[in-house]
Every structure is written in C-alpha cells, then in structure tokens.
Amino acid sequence: MHCVVRAYGGKGAKELFDVLEEHKGEVEEMLSKVKGLVSYTLVRNPDGGYSMTVCEDKAGVEESAKVAREWIAKNASGTGASPPQTYEGTVIVHI
C-alpha cells in the first residue's frame, strides 16, 4: 500500500477547509471513485488541515492527487490557498 499526506497551511487554508467541509459529501463521493482507494481522512487543525490518503498502490495515490487538485481548482480556487506540502511513502502498518 502507498500513502500520501497533504498538509495545507497559511493564507487561505482555513477558508479551503471551510469549503471542503461544506461539500464533504461531494468530496467523499469523488474520492471514493479512485481506483484502489483503501482510506481517506480529512482533518481540520488551527492552521488549516491535512488529508491522508491510503491506496493499494502509488498509481491510486497519484490519481487521488489529480482528482483533488481538479476539484479544488473548480470549487475552491477563490480561497487563495497555497498548494499543500506533501509527504508520501510505502505503508508499513495499517490497522
């Protein structure tokens, strides 16, 4: 399995997470279609938030990034949020 964490902070990040929360059903539906998706978690924190995506392989993680980027461009570009910092790697333990 492969995992990516995308951390959003700084200008516009809180507003981005407001939009994501308002459209969480749409976000869930969109990401549930990613081939090989194992789990997706979206977390708000004081600086904005982060997402954690686990897929069966790296191709799924790459597809999830593309889908998320397109959705944000279409639905939340007005927030002015910067691209996320990303942390990616092979899953060692997943319970």
DAJO-V799028 format. One record per residue. N is the residue number from 1. RES is the residue in three letters. PHI is phi in whole degrees, -180 to 180 (999 if undefined). BURIAL is # if it has 16 or more other C-alpha atoms within 10 Angstrom, else .. Layout:
((N:RES:PHI:BURIAL) (N:RES:PHI:BURIAL))
This chain:
((1:MET:999:#) (2:HIS:-131:#) (3:CYS:-134:#) (4:VAL:-135:#) (5:VAL:-113:#) (6:ARG:-116:#) (7:ALA:-106:#) (8:TYR:-111:#) (9:GLY:-148:#) (10:GLY:84:.) (11:LYS:-55:.) (12:GLY:83:#) (13:ALA:-66:#) (14:LYS:-62:#) (15:GLU:-66:#) (16:LEU:-59:#) (17:PHE:-71:#) (18:ASP:-63:#) (19:VAL:-65:.) (20:LEU:-60:#) (21:GLU:-67:.) (22:GLU:-62:.) (23:HIS:-117:.) (24:LYS:-61:.) (25:GLY:-63:.) (26:GLU:-66:.) (27:VAL:-63:#) (28:GLU:-59:.) (29:GLU:-63:.) (30:MET:-63:.) (31:LEU:-76:#) (32:SER:-66:.) (33:LYS:-86:.) (34:VAL:-67:#) (35:LYS:-64:.) (36:GLY:84:#) (37:LEU:-64:#) (38:VAL:-101:#) (39:SER:-159:.) (40:TYR:-141:#) (41:THR:-132:.) (42:LEU:-120:#) (43:VAL:-127:.) (44:ARG:-93:#) (45:ASN:-136:.) (46:PRO:-60:.) (47:ASP:-93:.) (48:GLY:147:#) (49:GLY:162:#) (50:TYR:-153:#) (51:SER:-123:#) (52:MET:-131:#) (53:THR:-119:#) (54:VAL:-117:#) (55:CYS:-129:#) (56:GLU:-63:#) (57:ASP:-153:#) (58:LYS:-63:#) (59:ALA:-59:.) (60:GLY:-65:#) (61:VAL:-62:#) (62:GLU:-65:#) (63:GLU:-64:#) (64:SER:-63:#) (65:ALA:-64:#) (66:LYS:-64:.) (67:VAL:-63:#) (68:ALA:-65:.) (69:ARG:-59:.) (70:GLU:-66:.) (71:TRP:-65:#) (72:ILE:-64:#) (73:ALA:-60:.) (74:LYS:-79:.) (75:ASN:-113:.) (76:ALA:-140:#) (77:SER:-65:.) (78:GLY:-69:.) (79:THR:-74:#) (80:GLY:74:.) (81:ALA:-67:#) (82:SER:-75:.) (83:PRO:-58:.) (84:PRO:-75:#) (85:GLN:-80:.) (86:THR:-120:.) (87:TYR:-131:.) (88:GLU:-137:.) (89:GLY:-178:.) (90:THR:-83:.) (91:VAL:-76:.) (92:ILE:-97:.) (93:VAL:-133:.) (94:HIS:-141:.) (95:ILE:-111:.))
